[in-house]
Amino acid sequence: MSNFWITSILISLFLLLGFASTAVSQSLNPEPQSNALICEQQLTPQIDRILSRSQFKRFRWGISIKTLSPNRELYRRDAEHYFIPASTVKLMTTAATLSQLPVDYRISTSIYGDAKGNLYIVGRGDPSLTTTQLKDLAKQLKDKGITQVNQLIADPGYFPGFAVHPNWDWEDIQAGYGAPVNSLILNQNSIDLILSPQSINQPLKVTWVRPQQGKGWQIRNKTITVSKNQREFVEIGRDLTQPIIDVSGQLRVGSEPEPVYAAVVEPTKNFIEEFRQILERQGIRVLKTSIISTSQYSNPELARVKSPPLAKLIQTTNLDSNNIFAEALLRILGVQQPSLDAVETGLTAMQTILTRLGVDPEGYRLVDGSGLSRQNLVSPEALTQVLVGMANSPQFESYQNSLSVAGETGTLKRRFQETTAAGIVYAKTGTLTGISALAGYIYPPYYQPLVFSILVNHSNLSTAELRQAIDQIVILLSQLKVC
């Protein structure tokens, strides 16, 4: 117990939707509340008072709140029932990955050559790979004296199965947060645009972040610049039958430009075409490109780049709620065993690992690793079991370091500011239309550490209104004292 407290204190000193539209919004802090401390016996009636408000009467609330050590229940509401968890699924995916692989595990992307002058690009699902790493690979080849490639071959076969998840909603797979997940991921498989306000009533200016991506695409711009007192929002979609990107919404005159992201259509082709251009800029002529899946590489490795260590990938997954990182990690778990579908074997591996952590396998049913699918089902109790299991594991520091800190970092940076919860809550958010969730650890200064999961489903309120109620409950937890 003493080691746990020491670790918790050191971590506290050291630490820093997926949704169908990209909203430009200011997250609301909870309504002003008293900073008065409360006793444990006051907790249940005060939470019940929040949940009994008339605007919540048709919603489903699931809550599990426990002390961390010893593991004792403080509050539950439908804690054993299934809820759509949204991105709190990432708590499970990252817990399983950290429990299975070393924290310094890195994902390699390699280039092999043969005697015929062909180069094979072999990706292993590194979600962090960018144009910068491709330039590094090209330089390594140039330094080896390579000036011509007869055939540049991309091998997409490391992740068997579908790149586009069959259970994701139609609108989600158009957006950058729902990009396809394949073995050769580049720039998170997204098409990146910047929307900039102009004069009032003028459309927003649309700029390609990487101009070469604009070739062959048409932009349907349905945006407008509005006055300073109007609300802001932007949305992006992609026509699934034609090379057309739709942008809509509005930004205030004089406001900061807003990045938006659409999903690439053919990720492996996108990868190899980008790499071909980079090679040619390095003075390496490419005569032909092709895409072939093969597992035989007896030829020498000519170049290699590696991802950041697993601990850093996990941090990006949870802190930024990054879907493509989560899905790549799930598939990496899956390819540890022979498979026809890396998602299915990844989910099977997850269940085995989480069971060892003390998570009831009947407490959840998952179909992806990011939480974007509405077919995921998780009980609030299963989430607190994950949190407790990881708190008792050697990987706890890396795990908690990956979570957002209330009022300070990640998806909680704008929440809990100037409240008693600021700086002492480490949690993962979850958001889909009609769904909001929060689960994590909290260290009340006058009480023992807690784990909690709060999920609300079937709501017609705005995300901001749901978060406000969730945050009020968490603030109550931060005010607990020993009585």
N, C-alpha and C positions, 0 to 999 in steps of 0.2 A: 504493500500500500504506500509506503514512504517513497519508493522509486516512482510509482505512478504520479504522486503529487509533485515530485521534483520535475519529472518530465513535463507535466501539465504547465507548471510555472514557466519552465524554459521555453516551451512552445509558445505560450502566450506572449512572452517577450520577443520572440523571434519572428512570429508570423506577420505576415503582411497586414426556350421554351425549348423546348422548342416550339414555336408558335407560328402561325401561317403568315403573319405580317411582321415587318420590321418597324416597330413603333418608336417614334421619337417622343419619349414621355419622361416626366419627372416622377419617380416613385414616391408615393406619399408616405410620410412618417405617420405612426399611429397618433390618434388623438391625444392631446396632453393628458398625462396621468400623474397621479401622486407618486412620489418616490418613496412613500412609506413602505417599510418592510412588512411582510405578511408571514403568518405562521402556516405550517403545513395544513392544518385543519381548515384554514380559510381558502385554500387553493380550489377545492372542488366547487364550492358555491360560486366563487368568482368566475371560474371558467364557464360554469353552467349559465351564469347570467349573460355572458357574452354570446353563447350559442343559442340562447332562447330569444334573441331579438327577432322581431317579426319578419324582417327581411331575409332571415336564414331558415325559416320554418320548412321550406320545401327542399332544402339541400341535404346532402349526406355528409356528415362529419365523421372522420375516423381519427382517433387520438390515442397515442400511447406515450406515457411519461413515466420514467423510472429513474431511481437513483442508480448510479453507475456501479458502485461497489460499497456495500453489497447490493445486488440487483433486486431492488424492491419497487413495487408498483405504487405510484402516487396518484395517477389518474388514467382512466381508460374510457373510451367511448367507441363501441363497435371495433375495437382494436384487432379482433380476430377476423373481421370481415374483409372481403376483397374491395379494393378501390383501384381506379386508374391512377397510376403513380406519377405520370409524366417523368420529368428528368431526375427524380429521386432514384430511378432505376440505376443511374450512374454510380450511386453509393454501392450497389451490389456488384456491378461490373468491375469497378476499380478495386473493391475489396478482394474479389476473386483473383484478379490479375496480380495484385501485390502479394497475395498469399501463395501464388503459384510460381512466379518468376522473380529473379533477383532485382533489387531496387536499381542496380546499375545495368540491367539488361538494355541493350541497344538494338535497334532494327537496322539491318544492313540493306543497302541497295547496291548491286554489283553489276559490272560489265565484264563479260567474257568474250574472248576472241577465238577465231578458228583459222586454219591454214588457208582458207579461201578468201580471207579479208573481210569476213562478216563479224559484226559485233552484236552480242545478245545483251539486252538490258533486262535484268532480273530484279523485280521489285518484290519486297516482302511485307507490303502494307504499311510503310512508314507514313503516318498521317501528317508528319511535320515537314515533309520534303517540299522545298520551294525551288524557284528558279536559281537561287544562289547555290544550292547543292548541285544542280545540273551543270552550272558553270564550273564548279569544282571538278566534277567528273570529266568534263571536256578538257580542262587544263591537265588533268592527270594523263589523259590519252595523248594530248599534244606533247607533253614532256617525254612520252615514250616514243616519239617520232612518228606517230600515226598521222598521215596527211590525207588518206582516202579510205572510205568505207564502201565496200561493194554492196553490202546489204545491212541496214540497221534494223535489227529484229527486236521487238518488244514482246516479252513473255508475261502475259497476265494470269498465269495459271496457278500462282501460289495460293490464292483464296478460291477454292472451288465453291460454286453456287452462284446465286444472283448478286449482281452489283447493286441493283435497285431493289430495295426491300419490298416484297409483294404485299406486306400488311400496312404500308405507309399510305396516308391519304394522298389523293391526286394533287392537291395544292401544295403539299409538303415536298413532294419530289421535284417540283419546279424550282424551289428556293434553295439558296446556298446551304442552309442548315439541314436540308434533306438530300444533299448531293450523293451520288452513287459511291459505293465503297468497293474498291478493287485493289489489286496487288500493286499497281503503279499509280499512286495518288500524287498529284502535283497541285500545289497551292490550294489544298483542301478541295480539289475538284470543283472550284467555284469560278464563276464569271463575275469579276469585281467592277462595280461602277461607283461613281461619286455623283451625288445629286447636290447641286448648289443653287440657293435662292438667287433670284434676279430682282427686277423691279416688281412691285405689286401688280398682280393679275398676269404676269408673264410666266410661262412654264419654267420649271427648274431646268438648269443646265445639266446635261448628262455627259459625264466624262468617263472614258475607259481607263481603268487603272493600268492595264496592260494593253496598249493599243492594238497589238497583233491579234488579240482575242476578238476584236470587232469585225474582222474580215468575214464577210458573208452574212452578218447579222443585221437585222432591222430593228430599230427601237420605236415602239409605240409609246409616245410620251403623253400621259394623261395627268400631268402634274400642274401645280399652280403655286405661285409665290403669294402668300397672304400677309395681312397686317400683323403687327406685333402682338395684338391681343387675341388672336385666333389660335386654336390648337394645332399641333403638328403631328403628322403621321406620314409614313411612306410605305408602299407595298411594291413588291416585285414578283413577277410571274414569268413563265416561259411557255410559249406555245409548244405543245408536244408533237405537232405535225409539221410545223414550219419553223425556220430560223428567225423567230421573232421574240423579242423580249418586251414585256409590258411593264411599264413603271407608272405608278399612280400615287396620289397623295398630295400633301402640301407642307411647305416649310415657311417659317416667318421671314420676312424681309430682314436682311442683315444677320441672320443666324448662321451658325457654323454649317459647312457642308456635311452631308450625311452619307456614309458608305452603305451600299446595298449589294446583295449577292444573289446570283442565280446559279443553278446547278449546270455543270457541263453536260452535254448530251452523250458523248462517247469518250469516257475518261482515258482509255488507253491510247486512242488516236490523238487525243489532245496532248498527252504526255510525249508521244514519239515525235509529233510535229514540232512541239516546242523544243525538244532536245535536238532535233535535226537543225533547226535554225541556230541554236547555240553552237553546235559543232561547226557549222559553216562560218559563223562569225569568228571562230577560233582558227579558221583556215583549214578545217578538215572537210573535204568534199564527201557528200553522201550521195551515192548513185541511186539507191532504192531503199524504201522502208517497207516493213511488213509486220504483221502481228501473228505470232505462232506460240502455242503453249507446248512446252516440253520440260521434262524434269531431268534431262541428261546434260550435264555440264562437266565433261572431262577435260575441257580446254582450260588454259590458265585464266585466272582472274586478272584483268588489266587495270581495273579501277574500282574504287569502293568509297561510299560515304555512309555514315552512320547517324542515326537519330540521336537526340539527347537521351540521357538515361531514363529508365522507366518512371522513376519518381517524378521527373519533370513532365513526362507525358501525362501521368496521372493528374498532376497539378493543373495542366491545361484542360483536361477533361472535366474536372469538377469545378475549378475556379471560374472558368469561362462557360461552363455547361456546353462543351463542344461535342456535337453529335458524331461527327466523322471520326474524332479521336476515340470515342467510346465504342463505336462500331468496329473500328480497326482492332482495338484491344480484344473485343469479343472474338473476332475471327482468328487472332493470334493464339488465343486459348484453344480455338477449335482445330487449328492445323497441327497441334502437338500430337494428334492422333490421325491416322488415315481417314479420309472423309470424302464424301461427294458434296457436302454442304458445310462450309466452315461455321455458318451461323448455328446450325443444329448441333454440331459437335461442341461448339463453344458454349452453348446453353447447357448441354449435358455436363460439361466440365465445370461450369459455374455451380450447378446444383451440387455436385460432389464436393467441391471446395467449400461452399457456404454451409453445407451440412456439417462438415468438420469444424466450422467456426461456431456451430451451435444454432444455426438457423433452421427452423422447421421447414422441410421441403414442401409441406402442404400449405404453407403460408403465402405462396406466390406462384404465378404462372407467367413466364416471360416469353416473348417472341422476338425481342431485339435487345440490344445492349445499351441503348441511349434513352429509351423512354418515349420515343416519338410515336410509336404505335399505340393506338387506343385499345388494342387487344391485350396489352400487358395488364396483369392483375397482381396487386401486392397488398398485403394487410399491413396496417400501421405497426403491428407487433413484429412482423418480419423485419421491418426496417430498424427497429430498436434492437432486435437480436443481432443484426449485422453490425450495428454501432458498438454494442457491447463486445461482440466477438473480436472486432478489430482493436478495441481498447486493451484487450488482453493479449494482443499478438505482438511479435517483435517489430512488425511494420507500422505500429501505431503512429509514430512520429511522422513518417512519410504520408500516411493516410490523412491525419488531421491537418497537416500542412497543405493538403490539396483543397481544403474546404474554404469557402468564403467566410470572412470575418465580419460580423455585424458592424455596419457603419464605417467599414474601412476598406475592404477588398472585394473583388469579384462581383458576383450578382447580388451581393448584400451591401455593396458600397454606399448606396443611397438609402438604404433602409436602416432603421434604428438609430439614426444620428441623434445625438443629444438625448439619449434615453439611458436607463440603467442597464440595458442589454448591450450597449455599444462596447465592442472590444472583448466581450466574454462569451459570445456565441459563435460557434464554428459549424456551419451548416451547408446543406445543399438544397437549392430551390427546385421547384418543378412547376411548369406552367404550360397548359394547353387551354383552348377555348372552354370555358366553364369549369376549369380545374385549376386548383392552386395547392401547392404542397411545400412543406419545409420540414427538414429532418436533420438532426445533428447533435452536437454536444453543447452544454452550457455550464459555466463555472460561476455560480452565484457567490459573491464574496462572503456571505454569512451563512452559507449552506454547502452541502456536499455536491460534487459534480453530478450532472444529470444527462440522460439521453432522452430525446423526444422525437416524435414524428407526428405531424399534423397534416391531414389530407382532407380537402373538401372537393366533392364531385357534384355534378348535376346542378350547376349554378347558372343563373342568368345575369349575375352582377359583373361589373368590370373587374379586371385583374387587380386594380388598385384597391377596390373595396374589399375584396377577399384577403389581400395581403394585409390590409389594415387590421382586420379581425384576428388573423393569425399572429400578427406582430404584438397585438395586445396580450394574447395568451403567453407568448414568449417573454414579454416584459414582466408579467406576473411571476414567471419562473425565476427571472433574474433578481426578484425582490424577496425571495424566500429566505427565511432565517430559522435557526434552531430555536424552538420554544419549549 
